[in-house]
Amino acid sequence: MNDSRTKAAITGLQWTLGVVILVEAILFVLPSAREGFARTHMPDLVRQVLGWGEIVGCILLLIPRTAVRGAWGLVGIFALAVVIHLLHGILNVGNLVIYTGAAWAIATGKAA
């Protein structure tokens, strides 16, 4: 693949991940999500930290000058979410692993 096509693919992935996660994170921090999250028996603070961390990471990801920082921030947030899920016996972490891989690809692709 030539360099311009690679850059276009990374930028497309950046915007796709940023918008999708931003929408999901906003829905996750809304008060209406509290009841569903309560079924996990985790403190609501966990939901707020993960949700707001994703929102901040997405905003940074969508700003060209801070995209690499945002991508690495999302890698950390997603990794933390995977660990929390697994520690609580929730094995359905496939989407989080895919999101982590996408953020990692963006972070390394944009830094190069």
DRENMARTOR-309868 format. One record per residue (C-alpha): residue number from 1; residue in one letter; chain; x, y, z. Coordinates in Angstrom, 1 decimal. Layout:
<recs>
nr=NUM rest=A kette=A x=X y=Y z=Z
...
</recs>
This chain:
<recs>
nr=1 rest=M kette=A x=0.0 y=0.0 z=0.0
nr=2 rest=N kette=A x=1.3 y=3.4 z=-0.8
nr=3 rest=D kette=A x=1.8 y=6.0 z=1.9
nr=4 rest=S kette=A x=-1.2 y=8.2 z=1.0
nr=5 rest=R kette=A x=-3.6 y=5.2 z=1.0
nr=6 rest=T kette=A x=-2.2 y=4.1 z=4.4
nr=7 rest=K kette=A x=-2.7 y=7.6 z=5.9
nr=8 rest=A kette=A x=-6.3 y=7.7 z=4.5
nr=9 rest=A kette=A x=-7.1 y=4.3 z=6.0
nr=10 rest=I kette=A x=-5.7 y=5.3 z=9.4
nr=11 rest=T kette=A x=-7.6 y=8.6 z=9.3
nr=12 rest=G kette=A x=-10.8 y=6.7 z=8.3
nr=13 rest=L kette=A x=-10.3 y=4.3 z=11.2
nr=14 rest=Q kette=A x=-9.6 y=7.3 z=13.5
nr=15 rest=W kette=A x=-12.9 y=9.0 z=12.7
nr=16 rest=T kette=A x=-14.9 y=5.8 z=12.7
nr=17 rest=L kette=A x=-13.6 y=4.8 z=16.1
nr=18 rest=G kette=A x=-13.9 y=8.3 z=17.5
nr=19 rest=V kette=A x=-17.5 y=8.8 z=16.5
nr=20 rest=V kette=A x=-18.7 y=5.3 z=17.4
nr=21 rest=I kette=A x=-17.1 y=5.3 z=20.8
nr=22 rest=L kette=A x=-18.1 y=8.9 z=21.5
nr=23 rest=V kette=A x=-21.8 y=8.1 z=20.9
nr=24 rest=E kette=A x=-21.6 y=4.9 z=23.0
nr=25 rest=A kette=A x=-19.8 y=6.7 z=25.8
nr=26 rest=I kette=A x=-22.3 y=9.5 z=25.9
nr=27 rest=L kette=A x=-25.1 y=7.0 z=26.2
nr=28 rest=F kette=A x=-23.1 y=5.1 z=28.9
nr=29 rest=V kette=A x=-22.8 y=8.2 z=31.2
nr=30 rest=L kette=A x=-26.4 y=9.2 z=30.9
nr=31 rest=P kette=A x=-28.5 y=8.7 z=34.0
nr=32 rest=S kette=A x=-30.7 y=6.2 z=32.2
nr=33 rest=A kette=A x=-27.7 y=3.8 z=31.9
nr=34 rest=R kette=A x=-27.3 y=3.6 z=35.7
nr=35 rest=E kette=A x=-30.0 y=1.0 z=36.2
nr=36 rest=G kette=A x=-28.5 y=-1.4 z=33.6
nr=37 rest=F kette=A x=-25.0 y=-0.9 z=35.0
nr=38 rest=A kette=A x=-26.2 y=-1.6 z=38.6
nr=39 rest=R kette=A x=-26.9 y=-5.2 z=37.6
nr=40 rest=T kette=A x=-23.1 y=-5.7 z=37.3
nr=41 rest=H kette=A x=-22.8 y=-5.0 z=41.1
nr=42 rest=M kette=A x=-20.0 y=-2.5 z=40.4
nr=43 rest=P kette=A x=-20.0 y=1.0 z=41.9
nr=44 rest=D kette=A x=-21.5 y=3.7 z=39.7
nr=45 rest=L kette=A x=-18.1 y=5.5 z=39.9
nr=46 rest=V kette=A x=-16.6 y=2.8 z=37.6
nr=47 rest=R kette=A x=-19.2 y=3.6 z=35.0
nr=48 rest=Q kette=A x=-18.5 y=7.3 z=35.3
nr=49 rest=V kette=A x=-14.7 y=7.0 z=35.1
nr=50 rest=L kette=A x=-14.8 y=4.7 z=32.1
nr=51 rest=G kette=A x=-17.5 y=6.7 z=30.3
nr=52 rest=W kette=A x=-15.9 y=10.1 z=30.9
nr=53 rest=G kette=A x=-12.4 y=8.6 z=30.1
nr=54 rest=E kette=A x=-13.8 y=7.4 z=26.8
nr=55 rest=I kette=A x=-15.4 y=10.8 z=26.0
nr=56 rest=V kette=A x=-12.1 y=12.7 z=26.7
nr=57 rest=G kette=A x=-10.1 y=10.1 z=24.7
nr=58 rest=C kette=A x=-12.5 y=10.4 z=21.8
nr=59 rest=I kette=A x=-12.4 y=14.2 z=21.8
nr=60 rest=L kette=A x=-8.6 y=14.1 z=21.8
nr=61 rest=L kette=A x=-8.7 y=11.4 z=19.1
nr=62 rest=L kette=A x=-10.8 y=13.6 z=16.8
nr=63 rest=I kette=A x=-8.5 y=16.7 z=17.1
nr=64 rest=P kette=A x=-5.6 y=16.1 z=14.6
nr=65 rest=R kette=A x=-2.9 y=17.6 z=16.9
nr=66 rest=T kette=A x=-3.9 y=15.4 z=19.9
nr=67 rest=A kette=A x=-5.0 y=12.2 z=18.0
nr=68 rest=V kette=A x=-2.1 y=10.1 z=19.2
nr=69 rest=R kette=A x=-2.6 y=11.1 z=22.8
nr=70 rest=G kette=A x=-6.3 y=10.3 z=22.5
nr=71 rest=A kette=A x=-5.7 y=7.0 z=20.9
nr=72 rest=W kette=A x=-3.2 y=5.9 z=23.6
nr=73 rest=G kette=A x=-5.7 y=7.2 z=26.2
nr=74 rest=L kette=A x=-8.4 y=5.0 z=24.7
nr=75 rest=V kette=A x=-6.0 y=2.0 z=24.6
nr=76 rest=G kette=A x=-5.7 y=2.5 z=28.4
nr=77 rest=I kette=A x=-9.4 y=2.9 z=29.1
nr=78 rest=F kette=A x=-10.3 y=-0.1 z=26.9
nr=79 rest=A kette=A x=-7.6 y=-2.2 z=28.6
nr=80 rest=L kette=A x=-8.9 y=-1.2 z=32.0
nr=81 rest=A kette=A x=-12.5 y=-2.0 z=30.9
nr=82 rest=V kette=A x=-11.4 y=-5.5 z=29.7
nr=83 rest=V kette=A x=-9.7 y=-6.2 z=33.1
nr=84 rest=I kette=A x=-12.7 y=-5.0 z=35.0
nr=85 rest=H kette=A x=-15.0 y=-7.2 z=32.9
nr=86 rest=L kette=A x=-12.8 y=-10.3 z=33.3
nr=87 rest=L kette=A x=-12.4 y=-9.8 z=37.1
nr=88 rest=H kette=A x=-16.2 y=-9.7 z=37.4
nr=89 rest=G kette=A x=-16.7 y=-12.8 z=35.3
nr=90 rest=I kette=A x=-18.0 y=-11.0 z=32.3
nr=91 rest=L kette=A x=-16.3 y=-12.8 z=29.4
nr=92 rest=N kette=A x=-18.0 y=-10.9 z=26.6
nr=93 rest=V kette=A x=-15.0 y=-8.6 z=25.8
nr=94 rest=G kette=A x=-14.7 y=-9.1 z=22.1
nr=95 rest=N kette=A x=-15.8 y=-5.6 z=21.1
nr=96 rest=L kette=A x=-13.4 y=-4.0 z=23.7
nr=97 rest=V kette=A x=-10.5 y=-6.0 z=22.3
nr=98 rest=I kette=A x=-11.3 y=-4.9 z=18.8
nr=99 rest=Y kette=A x=-11.6 y=-1.3 z=19.9
nr=100 rest=T kette=A x=-8.3 y=-1.6 z=21.7
nr=101 rest=G kette=A x=-6.6 y=-2.9 z=18.6
nr=102 rest=A kette=A x=-8.1 y=-0.1 z=16.5
nr=103 rest=A kette=A x=-6.9 y=2.6 z=18.9
nr=104 rest=W kette=A x=-3.5 y=1.0 z=19.0
nr=105 rest=A kette=A x=-3.3 y=1.0 z=15.2
nr=106 rest=I kette=A x=-4.3 y=4.6 z=15.2
nr=107 rest=A kette=A x=-1.7 y=5.6 z=17.9
nr=108 rest=T kette=A x=1.1 y=3.8 z=16.1
nr=109 rest=G kette=A x=0.0 y=4.8 z=12.6
nr=110 rest=K kette=A x=-0.4 y=8.5 z=13.4
nr=111 rest=A kette=A x=2.9 y=8.6 z=15.4
nr=112 rest=A kette=A x=4.9 y=7.3 z=12.5
</recs>
